[in-house]
Amino acid sequence: QVQLVESGGGLVQPGGSLRHTCAASGSILSIDRMAWYRQAPGKQRELVAVITADDRTNYADSVKGRFTISRDGAKNTWNLQMTSLKPEDTAVYYCNALKVRFMDGNSGYDYWGQGTQVTVSS
């Protein structure tokens, strides 16, 4: 089984920065795709950023140039550095591991972190 634990988030003023980290634990060999999603009140969960095992990245248009996703494959952790934050970035942020390869040769799919609140307000 896989557990994803998030850290980071909090309250920040517009224009500020925050950093999220997601750490995956379990008998993990590798993770093919690591991502961050967010869900604002009254809205659907949306993809914010994704990084693959070969370090290809993709971002939602709304965060391009402001957010950066990175990973440490050896530690099974990934980060979301958020800069130039705007009030519309306020949401609960979730990390996601889409496909996990385990040391016993099996695979598992679609694991989620517990979610952390980010509030951008003056």
VMD Tcl script that builds the backbone (N, CA, C; Angstrom):
set m [mol new atoms 366]
animate dup $m
set s [atomselect $m all]
$s set {name element resname resid chain x y z} {
  {N N GLN 1 A 0.845 -1.193 0.000}
  {CA C GLN 1 A 0.000 0.000 0.000}
  {C C GLN 1 A 0.879 1.240 0.000}
  {N N VAL 2 A 0.294 2.335 -0.442}
  {CA C VAL 2 A 1.021 3.588 -0.551}
  {C C VAL 2 A 0.328 4.647 0.290}
  {N N GLN 3 A 1.124 5.419 0.993}
  {CA C GLN 3 A 0.598 6.567 1.721}
  {C C GLN 3 A 1.299 7.822 1.218}
  {N N LEU 4 A 0.521 8.848 0.895}
  {CA C LEU 4 A 1.067 10.129 0.469}
  {C C LEU 4 A 0.813 11.141 1.581}
  {N N VAL 5 A 1.872 11.784 2.039}
  {CA C VAL 5 A 1.767 12.770 3.105}
  {C C VAL 5 A 2.255 14.109 2.578}
  {N N GLU 6 A 1.404 15.097 2.686}
  {CA C GLU 6 A 1.725 16.427 2.199}
  {C C GLU 6 A 2.184 17.328 3.341}
  {N N SER 7 A 3.023 18.277 3.004}
  {CA C SER 7 A 3.390 19.328 3.940}
  {C C SER 7 A 3.484 20.628 3.152}
  {N N GLY 8 A 3.368 21.715 3.879}
  {CA C GLY 8 A 3.382 23.028 3.240}
  {C C GLY 8 A 2.005 23.652 3.313}
  {N N GLY 9 A 1.751 24.586 2.429}
  {CA C GLY 9 A 0.486 25.280 2.440}
  {C C GLY 9 A 0.438 26.348 3.512}
  {N N GLY 10 A -0.733 26.963 3.671}
  {CA C GLY 10 A -0.915 27.981 4.678}
  {C C GLY 10 A -1.518 29.252 4.117}
  {N N LEU 11 A -1.344 30.329 4.851}
  {CA C LEU 11 A -1.881 31.632 4.478}
  {C C LEU 11 A -0.750 32.520 3.976}
  {N N VAL 12 A -0.965 33.167 2.848}
  {CA C VAL 12 A 0.058 34.037 2.278}
  {C C VAL 12 A -0.615 35.230 1.623}
  {N N GLN 13 A 0.094 36.334 1.579}
  {CA C GLN 13 A -0.437 37.528 0.932}
  {C C GLN 13 A -0.277 37.431 -0.586}
  {N N PRO 14 A -1.098 38.133 -1.317}
  {CA C PRO 14 A -0.924 38.152 -2.784}
  {C C PRO 14 A 0.491 38.560 -3.156}
  {N N GLY 15 A 1.034 37.849 -4.128}
  {CA C GLY 15 A 2.407 38.078 -4.546}
  {C C GLY 15 A 3.427 37.249 -3.802}
  {N N GLY 16 A 2.984 36.558 -2.769}
  {CA C GLY 16 A 3.892 35.753 -1.970}
  {C C GLY 16 A 4.165 34.393 -2.574}
  {N N SER 17 A 4.912 33.578 -1.820}
  {CA C SER 17 A 5.323 32.258 -2.285}
  {C C SER 17 A 5.050 31.209 -1.218}
  {N N LEU 18 A 4.832 29.998 -1.684}
  {CA C LEU 18 A 4.682 28.847 -0.800}
  {C C LEU 18 A 5.266 27.630 -1.500}
  {N N ARG 19 A 5.609 26.652 -0.694}
  {CA C ARG 19 A 6.147 25.408 -1.243}
  {C C ARG 19 A 5.427 24.234 -0.605}
  {N N HIS 20 A 4.944 23.320 -1.467}
  {CA C HIS 20 A 4.336 22.070 -1.026}
  {C C HIS 20 A 5.309 20.924 -1.262}
  {N N THR 21 A 5.264 19.954 -0.367}
  {CA C THR 21 A 6.009 18.715 -0.583}
  {C C THR 21 A 5.080 17.536 -0.370}
  {N N CYS 22 A 5.224 16.528 -1.202}
  {CA C CYS 22 A 4.475 15.278 -1.046}
  {C C CYS 22 A 5.491 14.149 -0.919}
  {N N ALA 23 A 5.323 13.336 0.093}
  {CA C ALA 23 A 6.218 12.203 0.316}
  {C C ALA 23 A 5.412 10.916 0.259}
  {N N ALA 24 A 5.849 10.006 -0.589}
  {CA C ALA 24 A 5.176 8.713 -0.730}
  {C C ALA 24 A 5.939 7.658 0.052}
  {N N SER 25 A 5.221 6.862 0.805}
  {CA C SER 25 A 5.850 5.788 1.569}
  {C C SER 25 A 5.224 4.453 1.193}
  {N N GLY 26 A 5.994 3.387 1.387}
  {CA C GLY 26 A 5.571 2.052 1.013}
  {C C GLY 26 A 6.712 1.346 0.306}
  {N N SER 27 A 6.482 0.138 -0.126}
  {CA C SER 27 A 7.521 -0.631 -0.820}
  {C C SER 27 A 7.543 -0.242 -2.293}
  {N N ILE 28 A 7.946 0.977 -2.530}
  {CA C ILE 28 A 7.852 1.588 -3.853}
  {C C ILE 28 A 9.152 1.431 -4.619}
  {N N LEU 29 A 9.035 0.977 -5.851}
  {CA C LEU 29 A 10.189 0.929 -6.729}
  {C C LEU 29 A 10.311 2.243 -7.504}
  {N N SER 30 A 9.189 2.700 -8.052}
  {CA C SER 30 A 9.183 3.959 -8.790}
  {C C SER 30 A 7.751 4.452 -8.943}
  {N N ILE 31 A 7.648 5.718 -9.281}
  {CA C ILE 31 A 6.347 6.336 -9.548}
  {C C ILE 31 A 6.416 6.951 -10.937}
  {N N ASP 32 A 5.504 6.545 -11.815}
  {CA C ASP 32 A 5.568 6.986 -13.205}
  {C C ASP 32 A 5.136 8.433 -13.392}
  {N N ARG 33 A 4.173 8.870 -12.600}
  {CA C ARG 33 A 3.611 10.204 -12.808}
  {C C ARG 33 A 3.219 10.780 -11.464}
  {N N MET 34 A 3.734 11.952 -11.164}
  {CA C MET 34 A 3.435 12.650 -9.912}
  {C C MET 34 A 2.761 13.955 -10.272}
  {N N ALA 35 A 1.757 14.319 -9.523}
  {CA C ALA 35 A 0.994 15.496 -9.900}
  {C C ALA 35 A 0.491 16.247 -8.681}
  {N N TRP 36 A 0.075 17.470 -8.945}
  {CA C TRP 36 A -0.632 18.294 -7.965}
  {C C TRP 36 A -1.949 18.730 -8.587}
  {N N TYR 37 A -3.014 18.610 -7.794}
  {CA C TYR 37 A -4.335 19.088 -8.156}
  {C C TYR 37 A -4.766 20.103 -7.112}
  {N N ARG 38 A -5.814 20.831 -7.419}
  {CA C ARG 38 A -6.403 21.727 -6.431}
  {C C ARG 38 A -7.908 21.787 -6.626}
  {N N GLN 39 A -8.569 22.125 -5.541}
  {CA C GLN 39 A -10.016 22.267 -5.582}
  {C C GLN 39 A -10.414 23.483 -4.770}
  {N N ALA 40 A -10.991 24.457 -5.441}
  {CA C ALA 40 A -11.486 25.652 -4.788}
  {C C ALA 40 A -12.939 25.431 -4.380}
  {N N PRO 41 A -13.421 26.192 -3.422}
  {CA C PRO 41 A -14.813 26.017 -2.972}
  {C C PRO 41 A -15.791 26.170 -4.133}
  {N N GLY 42 A -16.683 25.201 -4.255}
  {CA C GLY 42 A -17.703 25.253 -5.292}
  {C C GLY 42 A -17.229 24.905 -6.682}
  {N N LYS 43 A -15.975 24.484 -6.801}
  {CA C LYS 43 A -15.425 24.157 -8.123}
  {C C LYS 43 A -14.946 22.717 -8.159}
  {N N GLN 44 A -14.765 22.209 -9.380}
  {CA C GLN 44 A -14.249 20.852 -9.536}
  {C C GLN 44 A -12.740 20.835 -9.297}
  {N N ARG 45 A -12.247 19.676 -8.926}
  {CA C ARG 45 A -10.814 19.500 -8.767}
  {C C ARG 45 A -10.151 19.636 -10.139}
  {N N GLU 46 A -9.047 20.368 -10.178}
  {CA C GLU 46 A -8.364 20.589 -11.439}
  {C C GLU 46 A -6.882 20.248 -11.320}
  {N N LEU 47 A -6.323 19.827 -12.452}
  {CA C LEU 47 A -4.903 19.518 -12.501}
  {C C LEU 47 A -4.101 20.812 -12.516}
  {N N VAL 48 A -3.102 20.890 -11.650}
  {CA C VAL 48 A -2.253 22.073 -11.582}
  {C C VAL 48 A -0.931 21.832 -12.310}
  {N N ALA 49 A -0.292 20.715 -11.994}
  {CA C ALA 49 A 1.013 20.423 -12.593}
  {C C ALA 49 A 1.281 18.929 -12.502}
  {N N VAL 50 A 2.050 18.440 -13.454}
  {CA C VAL 50 A 2.395 17.020 -13.480}
  {C C VAL 50 A 3.846 16.868 -13.903}
  {N N ILE 51 A 4.515 15.846 -13.343}
  {CA C ILE 51 A 5.875 15.525 -13.740}
  {C C ILE 51 A 5.977 14.017 -13.886}
  {N N THR 52 A 6.638 13.580 -14.938}
  {CA C THR 52 A 6.779 12.142 -15.182}
  {C C THR 52 A 8.129 11.653 -14.679}
  {N N ALA 53 A 8.288 10.341 -14.746}
  {CA C ALA 53 A 9.524 9.734 -14.263}
  {C C ALA 53 A 10.743 10.185 -15.072}
  {N N ASP 54 A 10.515 10.602 -16.318}
  {CA C ASP 54 A 11.627 11.122 -17.129}
  {C C ASP 54 A 11.640 12.646 -17.144}
  {N N ASP 55 A 11.002 13.241 -16.120}
  {CA C ASP 55 A 11.075 14.682 -15.859}
  {C C ASP 55 A 10.396 15.565 -16.893}
  {N N ARG 56 A 9.449 15.006 -17.610}
  {CA C ARG 56 A 8.616 15.865 -18.449}
  {C C ARG 56 A 7.565 16.508 -17.559}
  {N N THR 57 A 7.321 17.806 -17.789}
  {CA C THR 57 A 6.373 18.539 -16.962}
  {C C THR 57 A 5.275 19.172 -17.820}
  {N N ASN 58 A 4.161 19.415 -17.160}
  {CA C ASN 58 A 3.064 20.113 -17.810}
  {C C ASN 58 A 2.315 20.890 -16.737}
  {N N TYR 59 A 1.807 22.045 -17.126}
  {CA C TYR 59 A 1.154 22.932 -16.179}
  {C C TYR 59 A -0.183 23.416 -16.708}
  {N N ALA 60 A -1.087 23.699 -15.790}
  {CA C ALA 60 A -2.314 24.398 -16.166}
  {C C ALA 60 A -1.934 25.797 -16.649}
  {N N ASP 61 A -2.674 26.289 -17.612}
  {CA C ASP 61 A -2.370 27.613 -18.166}
  {C C ASP 61 A -2.373 28.681 -17.079}
  {N N SER 62 A -3.233 28.520 -16.098}
  {CA C SER 62 A -3.391 29.546 -15.065}
  {C C SER 62 A -2.178 29.669 -14.149}
  {N N VAL 63 A -1.296 28.663 -14.155}
  {CA C VAL 63 A -0.140 28.703 -13.243}
  {C C VAL 63 A 1.193 28.719 -13.975}
  {N N LYS 64 A 1.167 28.632 -15.289}
  {CA C LYS 64 A 2.424 28.632 -16.055}
  {C C LYS 64 A 3.228 29.892 -15.775}
  {N N GLY 65 A 4.520 29.674 -15.551}
  {CA C GLY 65 A 5.409 30.786 -15.254}
  {C C GLY 65 A 5.434 31.180 -13.792}
  {N N ARG 66 A 4.510 30.653 -13.007}
  {CA C ARG 66 A 4.464 30.988 -11.573}
  {C C ARG 66 A 4.745 29.788 -10.678}
  {N N PHE 67 A 4.304 28.611 -11.106}
  {CA C PHE 67 A 4.478 27.389 -10.315}
  {C C PHE 67 A 5.512 26.500 -10.973}
  {N N THR 68 A 6.239 25.773 -10.145}
  {CA C THR 68 A 7.229 24.822 -10.649}
  {C C THR 68 A 7.096 23.510 -9.891}
  {N N ILE 69 A 6.960 22.431 -10.641}
  {CA C ILE 69 A 6.917 21.094 -10.035}
  {C C ILE 69 A 8.282 20.448 -10.203}
  {N N SER 70 A 8.716 19.752 -9.173}
  {CA C SER 70 A 9.990 19.044 -9.228}
  {C C SER 70 A 9.855 17.759 -8.430}
  {N N ARG 71 A 10.825 16.876 -8.590}
  {CA C ARG 71 A 10.734 15.594 -7.889}
  {C C ARG 71 A 12.108 15.094 -7.499}
  {N N ASP 72 A 12.103 14.201 -6.522}
  {CA C ASP 72 A 13.294 13.443 -6.151}
  {C C ASP 72 A 12.898 11.983 -6.250}
  {N N GLY 73 A 13.238 11.361 -7.347}
  {CA C GLY 73 A 12.819 9.988 -7.598}
  {C C GLY 73 A 13.361 9.009 -6.580}
  {N N ALA 74 A 14.573 9.270 -6.102}
  {CA C ALA 74 A 15.189 8.355 -5.142}
  {C C ALA 74 A 14.447 8.366 -3.811}
  {N N LYS 75 A 13.870 9.505 -3.477}
  {CA C LYS 75 A 13.169 9.639 -2.197}
  {C C LYS 75 A 11.657 9.533 -2.347}
  {N N ASN 76 A 11.188 9.408 -3.587}
  {CA C ASN 76 A 9.732 9.367 -3.847}
  {C C ASN 76 A 9.022 10.579 -3.252}
  {N N THR 77 A 9.610 11.737 -3.488}
  {CA C THR 77 A 8.981 12.982 -3.072}
  {C C THR 77 A 8.856 13.912 -4.272}
  {N N TRP 78 A 7.890 14.763 -4.233}
  {CA C TRP 78 A 7.774 15.795 -5.254}
  {C C TRP 78 A 7.263 17.076 -4.618}
  {N N ASN 79 A 7.606 18.192 -5.258}
  {CA C ASN 79 A 7.348 19.504 -4.700}
  {C C ASN 79 A 6.579 20.382 -5.686}
  {N N LEU 80 A 5.899 21.348 -5.128}
  {CA C LEU 80 A 5.261 22.381 -5.930}
  {C C LEU 80 A 5.673 23.722 -5.339}
  {N N GLN 81 A 6.513 24.423 -6.066}
  {CA C GLN 81 A 6.916 25.763 -5.664}
  {C C GLN 81 A 5.964 26.749 -6.314}
  {N N MET 82 A 5.298 27.525 -5.485}
  {CA C MET 82 A 4.295 28.470 -5.981}
  {C C MET 82 A 4.780 29.890 -5.703}
  {N N THR 83 A 4.867 30.711 -6.721}
  {CA C THR 83 A 5.281 32.095 -6.582}
  {C C THR 83 A 4.226 33.011 -7.187}
  {N N SER 84 A 4.376 34.287 -6.898}
  {CA C SER 84 A 3.433 35.298 -7.417}
  {C C SER 84 A 1.985 34.854 -7.199}
  {N N LEU 85 A 1.705 34.418 -6.002}
  {CA C LEU 85 A 0.384 33.867 -5.714}
  {C C LEU 85 A -0.702 34.915 -5.816}
  {N N LYS 86 A -1.859 34.455 -6.266}
  {CA C LYS 86 A -3.025 35.308 -6.462}
  {C C LYS 86 A -4.186 34.799 -5.612}
  {N N PRO 87 A -5.129 35.648 -5.293}
  {CA C PRO 87 A -6.296 35.164 -4.523}
  {C C PRO 87 A -6.995 33.991 -5.197}
  {N N GLU 88 A -6.984 33.939 -6.506}
  {CA C GLU 88 A -7.653 32.838 -7.214}
  {C C GLU 88 A -6.890 31.509 -7.115}
  {N N ASP 89 A -5.702 31.541 -6.518}
  {CA C ASP 89 A -4.981 30.291 -6.249}
  {C C ASP 89 A -5.454 29.643 -4.953}
  {N N THR 90 A -6.305 30.318 -4.215}
  {CA C THR 90 A -6.837 29.771 -2.970}
  {C C THR 90 A -7.602 28.491 -3.245}
  {N N ALA 91 A -7.207 27.429 -2.566}
  {CA C ALA 91 A -7.810 26.123 -2.794}
  {C C ALA 91 A -7.190 25.113 -1.830}
  {N N VAL 92 A -7.766 23.938 -1.804}
  {CA C VAL 92 A -7.117 22.796 -1.162}
  {C C VAL 92 A -6.291 22.101 -2.240}
  {N N TYR 93 A -5.024 21.896 -1.947}
  {CA C TYR 93 A -4.104 21.283 -2.894}
  {C C TYR 93 A -3.872 19.822 -2.510}
  {N N TYR 94 A -3.907 18.958 -3.524}
  {CA C TYR 94 A -3.743 17.520 -3.326}
  {C C TYR 94 A -2.597 17.003 -4.188}
  {N N CYS 95 A -1.778 16.141 -3.627}
  {CA C CYS 95 A -0.805 15.476 -4.469}
  {C C CYS 95 A -1.379 14.127 -4.921}
  {N N ASN 96 A -0.878 13.672 -6.034}
  {CA C ASN 96 A -1.405 12.454 -6.654}
  {C C ASN 96 A -0.263 11.658 -7.272}
  {N N ALA 97 A -0.300 10.354 -7.061}
  {CA C ALA 97 A 0.620 9.444 -7.732}
  {C C ALA 97 A -0.236 8.539 -8.604}
  {N N LEU 98 A -0.062 8.639 -9.925}
  {CA C LEU 98 A -0.973 7.926 -10.815}
  {C C LEU 98 A -0.638 6.446 -10.925}
  {N N LYS 99 A 0.602 6.125 -11.187}
  {CA C LYS 99 A 0.982 4.716 -11.310}
  {C C LYS 99 A 2.224 4.470 -10.467}
  {N N VAL 100 A 2.104 3.545 -9.541}
  {CA C VAL 100 A 3.196 3.210 -8.641}
  {C C VAL 100 A 3.642 1.777 -8.915}
  {N N ARG 101 A 4.926 1.621 -9.101}
  {CA C ARG 101 A 5.497 0.274 -9.280}
  {C C ARG 101 A 6.110 -0.166 -7.954}
  {N N PHE 102 A 5.691 -1.350 -7.502}
  {CA C PHE 102 A 6.164 -1.845 -6.214}
  {C C PHE 102 A 7.341 -2.793 -6.401}
  {N N MET 103 A 8.066 -2.987 -5.306}
  {CA C MET 103 A 9.274 -3.824 -5.364}
  {C C MET 103 A 8.949 -5.281 -5.632}
  {N N ASP 104 A 7.711 -5.705 -5.374}
  {CA C ASP 104 A 7.353 -7.108 -5.620}
  {C C ASP 104 A 6.909 -7.346 -7.062}
  {N N GLY 105 A 6.989 -6.296 -7.891}
  {CA C GLY 105 A 6.619 -6.420 -9.299}
  {C C GLY 105 A 5.203 -6.004 -9.618}
  {N N ASN 106 A 4.397 -5.779 -8.619}
  {CA C ASN 106 A 3.025 -5.332 -8.858}
  {C C ASN 106 A 2.981 -3.818 -9.068}
  {N N SER 107 A 1.829 -3.338 -9.512}
  {CA C SER 107 A 1.611 -1.902 -9.695}
  {C C SER 107 A 0.300 -1.490 -9.045}
  {N N GLY 108 A 0.213 -0.253 -8.657}
  {CA C GLY 108 A -1.008 0.307 -8.102}
  {C C GLY 108 A -1.276 1.657 -8.740}
  {N N TYR 109 A -2.507 2.089 -8.682}
  {CA C TYR 109 A -2.895 3.289 -9.425}
  {C C TYR 109 A -3.661 4.284 -8.560}
  {N N ASP 110 A -3.410 5.570 -8.828}
  {CA C ASP 110 A -4.244 6.670 -8.366}
  {C C ASP 110 A -4.312 6.796 -6.848}
  {N N TYR 111 A -3.210 7.232 -6.279}
  {CA C TYR 111 A -3.133 7.484 -4.846}
  {C C TYR 111 A -3.164 8.990 -4.588}
  {N N TRP 112 A -3.783 9.367 -3.447}
  {CA C TRP 112 A -3.968 10.792 -3.149}
  {C C TRP 112 A -3.446 11.153 -1.769}
  {N N GLY 113 A -2.932 12.374 -1.671}
  {CA C GLY 113 A -2.583 12.924 -0.377}
  {C C GLY 113 A -3.828 13.429 0.338}
  {N N GLN 114 A -3.620 13.898 1.560}
  {CA C GLN 114 A -4.751 14.286 2.405}
  {C C GLN 114 A -5.297 15.662 2.067}
  {N N GLY 115 A -4.540 16.438 1.319}
  {CA C GLY 115 A -4.965 17.797 0.957}
  {C C GLY 115 A -4.486 18.810 1.976}
  {N N THR 116 A -4.003 19.949 1.474}
  {CA C THR 116 A -3.581 21.039 2.353}
  {C C THR 116 A -4.163 22.351 1.835}
  {N N GLN 117 A -4.572 23.181 2.739}
  {CA C GLN 117 A -5.224 24.437 2.378}
  {C C GLN 117 A -4.187 25.497 2.058}
  {N N VAL 118 A -4.422 26.185 0.952}
  {CA C VAL 118 A -3.654 27.372 0.608}
  {C C VAL 118 A -4.641 28.524 0.504}
  {N N THR 119 A -4.379 29.566 1.268}
  {CA C THR 119 A -5.227 30.751 1.233}
  {C C THR 119 A -4.374 31.960 0.882}
  {N N VAL 120 A -4.759 32.640 -0.189}
  {CA C VAL 120 A -4.032 33.827 -0.623}
  {C C VAL 120 A -4.939 35.025 -0.366}
  {N N SER 121 A -4.543 35.818 0.600}
  {CA C SER 121 A -5.405 36.934 1.013}
  {C C SER 121 A -4.578 37.994 1.721}
  {N N SER 122 A -4.988 39.222 1.549}
  {CA C SER 122 A -4.323 40.310 2.253}
  {C C SER 122 A -5.051 40.619 3.564}
}
mol reanalyze $m
mol bondsrecalc $m
mol representation Tube
mol addrep $m
